[in-house]
Amino acid sequence: MKDYVRIILKRTKLIIGLVVVLAIITAVFSYGFMKPVYESSTELIVNNSQNMTQALDLNSVNLDIRLVDTYKQIIKTATITDKVAERNPELGLTGDQIKSMISVSSVSNTQVLTISAKHQDYATTVAVVNEVAKVFMEQIPTIMTVNNVNILNEAKLVENPSPVAPNPILNIALSIIVALLLGVGLALLLEYLDDSIKDEQDVLQYVDLPVLMSIPRVTQEDMEIGKLKTNAARTEVASNVTVSK
């Protein structure tokens, strides 16, 4: 572990540089190039409308719950999406494009279906989910010979909608994590590929000979300190000579 820490500390500048560069690239791409994506949703409830005035039938409720999974698949079929595209040519979307836009979900053991759509145009998402819900309600009696679907909550246009994607903060955070992993991996790889002898431990490990003497690396800071000490020593000697005279 000490060796790993030493290697990481040795390559700190490389790791930090990689993190900064990747974070900047991600931020520029997220804020400047990625187009915002909006999402709208509408909710349907599956129940037997013919029994609304009657006492609650547990078997009927269980049947409706089991039908939810079937309805989730039917909504994304061409029977529904192609009909939506045909009835709404102003959207400029095909049935396949609508199918790729929408997703259908439900909470376990509930009769509620949620139809969601994502698109770069917010108004389009609202129109698509509402039309899919309406067409599904119209077609389900023909497909399943039952009429037990009602709109629970319709999607509505709101002012200043917030996009669901991209999420620049999340993208930057992920890029930092990835950059850290790449930086540490690159540091370890460079250390592994570096077969030069750098200190006494390397001599003992690779040559198996004792070290009699070593010359430390002299940095610019060491040279500056040496100059200051030399000048101070010369000044002191000159002062002593003057005093002696």
VEXROVEX-687272 format. One line per field, with one value per residue (C-alpha): z, y, x; residue in one letter; residue number from 0. Coordinates in steps of 0.2 Angstrom, whole numbers. Each point is the difference from the previous one (the first is absolute). Layout:
# residues N
c3 = Z, ...
c2 = Y, ...
c1 = X, ...
resn = A, ...
resi = NUM, ...
***
This chain:
# residues 245
c3 = 0, 4, -18, -8, 11, -5, -19, 1, 9, -12, -15, 9, -14, -13, 9, 4, -18, -7, 12, -4, -19, -1, 12, -11, -16, 8, 6, -17, -9, 13, 0, -18, -12, 9, -4, 14, 1, 8, 7, 3, 6, 2, 11, -3, 12, -4, 8, -5, -4, -1, 19, 7, 8, 7, 15, -2, -7, 5, -14, -13, 8, -1, -18, -4, 8, -10, -16, 3, -6, -16, -3, 2, -15, -10, 2, -9, -15, -17, 2, 12, -6, -18, 3, 10, -14, -12, 10, 4, -16, 7, 12, -15, 9, -6, 10, 3, 6, 12, 6, 4, 9, 12, 15, 10, 19, 15, 18, 6, 5, -5, -14, -6, -16, -4, -18, -2, -15, -3, -14, -3, -2, 15, -8, -10, 15, 7, -16, -2, 17, 0, -18, 4, 16, -10, -15, 13, 8, -16, -7, 16, -1, -18, 5, 17, -1, 16, 5, 16, -3, 5, 0, 18, -3, -17, -5, 0, -8, 13, -1, 1, 1, 6, -11, 7, -10, -1, 18, -1, 19, -1, -16, 8, 16, -10, -11, 15, 7, -17, -1, 18, -5, -16, 8, 13, -13, -11, 15, 4, -18, -2, 16, -6, -17, 8, 3, 5, 16, 11, 18, 11, 2, -19, 0, 14, -9, -18, 3, 17, 4, 15, -3, 5, -4, -8, -8, 3, -14, 1, -3, -5, 18, 7, -11, 5, 19, -4, -8, 15, 12, -10, -1, 19, 3, -11, 9, 17, -6, -7, 16, 10, -11, 2, 19, 1, -10
c2 = 0, 12, -3, 3, 16, 6, -3, 9, 15, 0, 1, 13, 13, -12, -6, 17, 6, -14, 3, 19, -3, -13, 10, 15, -10, -7, 17, 8, -15, -1, 19, 4, -14, -12, 5, 0, -15, 3, -13, -1, -13, -5, -13, -12, -11, -17, -4, -7, 15, -11, -4, 18, 0, -17, -6, -3, -17, -6, -13, 14, 11, -14, -3, 18, 0, -16, 9, 15, -10, -4, 18, 6, -11, 5, 18, -1, -10, 6, -1, 15, 10, -1, 6, 15, 5, -2, 11, 13, 4, 17, -9, -5, -17, -18, -14, -7, 17, 1, -17, 4, 16, -7, -12, -8, -4, -5, -2, -18, -6, 16, 4, 16, 1, 14, 4, 11, 8, 9, 12, 16, 9, 1, 3, -15, -11, 6, -3, -17, -7, 7, -7, -17, -1, 5, -12, -14, 3, 0, -16, -10, -5, -7, -9, -7, 1, 9, 18, 3, 14, 18, 15, 4, 15, 8, 9, 19, 13, 11, 15, -1, -19, -8, -12, -17, -2, 4, 2, 10, -2, -19, -1, 10, -11, -16, 7, 5, -18, -8, 12, -5, -18, 3, 11, -13, -14, 10, 4, -18, -5, 13, -5, -18, 4, 11, -13, 14, -2, 15, -3, -12, -12, -2, -4, -13, -8, -1, 0, -8, 10, 12, 19, 8, 18, 9, 17, 9, 9, 18, 11, 18, 4, -9, 10, 17, -5, -5, 17, 9, -11, 3, 19, 0, -9, 12, 15, -8, -4, 18, 7, -10, 5, 19, -2, -8, 14
c1 = 0, 14, 7, -16, -2, 17, -3, -16, 8, 14, -12, -12, 2, -4, -16, -6, 4, -10, -15, 0, 1, -14, -11, 2, -4, -15, -7, 3, -9, -14, -4, 5, -4, -13, -18, -12, -12, -17, -12, -19, -11, -19, -7, -14, -9, -6, -17, -17, -10, -16, 2, 3, -17, 2, 9, 19, 4, 17, 1, -4, 13, 13, -5, 3, 17, 5, -6, 12, 15, -9, -6, 18, 5, -15, 3, 17, -7, -2, -19, 1, 16, -5, -17, 7, 11, -14, -12, 14, 9, 5, 12, 11, 3, -2, -6, 17, 6, -14, 3, 18, -5, -12, 2, -14, 2, -10, 2, -1, -17, -9, -12, 9, 9, 12, 4, 15, 8, 17, 4, 10, -16, -10, -17, 3, 1, -16, -9, 7, -4, -18, -3, 7, -11, -16, 4, 3, -16, -9, 8, 1, -19, 3, 17, -5, -19, 0, -3, 9, 13, -2, 11, 6, 11, 3, 16, -1, 11, 9, 10, 19, 1, 16, 10, 3, 16, 14, 5, 17, 4, -3, 11, 14, 0, 0, 14, 10, -2, 5, 15, 6, -1, 9, 13, 4, 1, 11, 11, 2, 3, 14, 8, -1, 8, 14, 14, 13, 10, -6, 6, 10, -15, 0, 19, -3, -15, 7, 19, 1, 15, 3, -1, 17, -5, -14, -1, -17, -9, 3, -15, -1, -6, 15, 12, -8, 2, 18, 3, -7, 10, 16, -3, -3, 16, 10, -8, 5, 18, 2, -7, 13, 14, -5, -1, 17, 8
resn = M, K, D, Y, V, R, I, I, L, K, R, T, K, L, I, I, G, L, V, V, V, L, A, I, I, T, A, V, F, S, Y, G, F, M, K, P, V, Y, E, S, S, T, E, L, I, V, N, N, S, Q, N, M, T, Q, A, L, D, L, N, S, V, N, L, D, I, R, L, V, D, T, Y, K, Q, I, I, K, T, A, T, I, T, D, K, V, A, E, R, N, P, E, L, G, L, T, G, D, Q, I, K, S, M, I, S, V, S, S, V, S, N, T, Q, V, L, T, I, S, A, K, H, Q, D, Y, A, T, T, V, A, V, V, N, E, V, A, K, V, F, M, E, Q, I, P, T, I, M, T, V, N, N, V, N, I, L, N, E, A, K, L, V, E, N, P, S, P, V, A, P, N, P, I, L, N, I, A, L, S, I, I, V, A, L, L, L, G, V, G, L, A, L, L, L, E, Y, L, D, D, S, I, K, D, E, Q, D, V, L, Q, Y, V, D, L, P, V, L, M, S, I, P, R, V, T, Q, E, D, M, E, I, G, K, L, K, T, N, A, A, R, T, E, V, A, S, N, V, T, V, S, K
resi = 0, 1, 2, 3, 4, 5, 6, 7, 8, 9, 10, 11, 12, 13, 14, 15, 16, 17, 18, 19, 20, 21, 22, 23, 24, 25, 26, 27, 28, 29, 30, 31, 32, 33, 34, 35, 36, 37, 38, 39, 40, 41, 42, 43, 44, 45, 46, 47, 48, 49, 50, 51, 52, 53, 54, 55, 56, 57, 58, 59, 60, 61, 62, 63, 64, 65, 66, 67, 68, 69, 70, 71, 72, 73, 74, 75, 76, 77, 78, 79, 80, 81, 82, 83, 84, 85, 86, 87, 88, 89, 90, 91, 92, 93, 94, 95, 96, 97, 98, 99, 100, 101, 102, 103, 104, 105, 106, 107, 108, 109, 110, 111, 112, 113, 114, 115, 116, 117, 118, 119, 120, 121, 122, 123, 124, 125, 126, 127, 128, 129, 130, 131, 132, 133, 134, 135, 136, 137, 138, 139, 140, 141, 142, 143, 144, 145, 146, 147, 148, 149, 150, 151, 152, 153, 154, 155, 156, 157, 158, 159, 160, 161, 162, 163, 164, 165, 166, 167, 168, 169, 170, 171, 172, 173, 174, 175, 176, 177, 178, 179, 180, 181, 182, 183, 184, 185, 186, 187, 188, 189, 190, 191, 192, 193, 194, 195, 196, 197, 198, 199, 200, 201, 202, 203, 204, 205, 206, 207, 208, 209, 210, 211, 212, 213, 214, 215, 216, 217, 218, 219, 220, 221, 222, 223, 224, 225, 226, 227, 228, 229, 230, 231, 232, 233, 234, 235, 236, 237, 238, 239, 240, 241, 242, 243, 244
***
